[in-house]
């Protein structure tokens, strides 16, 4: 079996080498970073523009500003109102998208690459970047919608647990700020304009292009998009999160199932320990029914239908998290088992059989992450925003294959300390 798996790995790596992703990179005259992949098989262009303008840049008293700014950015720009933008995009067969997360805010465009479709679609995108309206009536509508959604979310045990978990993980860091109905209610049009003017700038922009373009066309489009943005530098990041301190919260809720999160700040994007942690986590809790947590918590004891673990690296130290649901009366026992499984894995690492299986799955499934232009765009945009190596995708499978059991054990010992876990439980007896 082992020689067969080795041969399969070699085949996957050989295929990846032959079908490598050729990423071209340059910087525009006013400081926007550009990453381009020519994909000529379809007459399409996918564009993503990322800004360091996620929720970590919300002022302490205005949580929710980043999300609201991005949310209404494309609902009216320059001479086009919300309805006209929608109608013109539909006529062109183009689609705008994007959103805001913890680190970044994104604007995406998918359009046909034919000149009569491409140029008007890009013109709409440039107006959105350069002159969003932030219409007062739309702002009030979206604030009301957001407040209603936040209030509804805080009736659900999973949302309550998630909010409390991030606040406990990052009590003195912007990653821990969570929008509330009260904070969103204070936001004004002036707040949105100021946030946009400060962070939606050329020097804070990463432009990713994937599609049916030549390098010359890509340079022209990138220049047009970057000149639509005001000049400005990337913002200064706050100090990194402090190391975790063990805390435990038990929050009341009438739900029949307890929702449990355990974790700690663990690793940032681009850290050399990422691949050992990725491979190890497949065995711990990322591999579905073959993971240790599922076997011990679900299969052997029937405590939970689903239990998982994952690492979420961010620009600064992102979390390691374990999550599960169980009957209220079993919450304490389930947490005990989870801690035992984690502690044993940190101390001993994976077996050789587990390591081989993890590598097989991660290597074998990797091509599915690149099997469409939209997936390729997302991966290349992450490389661009987080300043990862240009050959990151080409080296991914080889990096996975190079991980040893000793690497996994050492990386987990550095980044996961069971004694320092933050634990949040909602609806336990």
Secondary structure as GFF3:
##gff-version 3
##sequence-region A 1 429
A	DSSP	alpha_helix	2	18	.	.	.	ID=ss1
A	DSSP	beta_strand	24	27	.	.	.	ID=ss2
A	DSSP	beta_strand	33	38	.	.	.	ID=ss3
A	DSSP	beta_strand	44	51	.	.	.	ID=ss4
A	DSSP	three_ten_helix	55	57	.	.	.	ID=ss5
A	DSSP	alpha_helix	65	73	.	.	.	ID=ss6
A	DSSP	alpha_helix	82	92	.	.	.	ID=ss7
A	DSSP	beta_strand	95	100	.	.	.	ID=ss8
A	DSSP	beta_strand	105	112	.	.	.	ID=ss9
A	DSSP	alpha_helix	115	130	.	.	.	ID=ss10
A	DSSP	alpha_helix	136	153	.	.	.	ID=ss11
A	DSSP	alpha_helix	157	169	.	.	.	ID=ss12
A	DSSP	three_ten_helix	174	176	.	.	.	ID=ss13
A	DSSP	alpha_helix	181	185	.	.	.	ID=ss14
A	DSSP	alpha_helix	189	199	.	.	.	ID=ss15
A	DSSP	beta_strand	201	203	.	.	.	ID=ss16
A	DSSP	beta_strand	205	211	.	.	.	ID=ss17
A	DSSP	alpha_helix	215	227	.	.	.	ID=ss18
A	DSSP	beta_strand	230	233	.	.	.	ID=ss19
A	DSSP	beta_strand	247	251	.	.	.	ID=ss20
A	DSSP	beta_strand	257	267	.	.	.	ID=ss21
A	DSSP	alpha_helix	274	281	.	.	.	ID=ss22
A	DSSP	pi_helix	282	286	.	.	.	ID=ss23
A	DSSP	three_ten_helix	288	290	.	.	.	ID=ss24
A	DSSP	alpha_helix	292	293	.	.	.	ID=ss25
A	DSSP	pi_helix	294	299	.	.	.	ID=ss26
A	DSSP	beta_strand	307	311	.	.	.	ID=ss27
A	DSSP	beta_strand	318	327	.	.	.	ID=ss28
A	DSSP	three_ten_helix	328	330	.	.	.	ID=ss29
A	DSSP	alpha_helix	331	348	.	.	.	ID=ss30
A	DSSP	alpha_helix	352	366	.	.	.	ID=ss31
A	DSSP	three_ten_helix	367	370	.	.	.	ID=ss32
A	DSSP	alpha_helix	373	385	.	.	.	ID=ss33
A	DSSP	alpha_helix	392	402	.	.	.	ID=ss34
A	DSSP	alpha_helix	405	415	.	.	.	ID=ss35
A	DSSP	three_ten_helix	418	420	.	.	.	ID=ss36
A	DSSP	beta_strand	422	426	.	.	.	ID=ss37
###
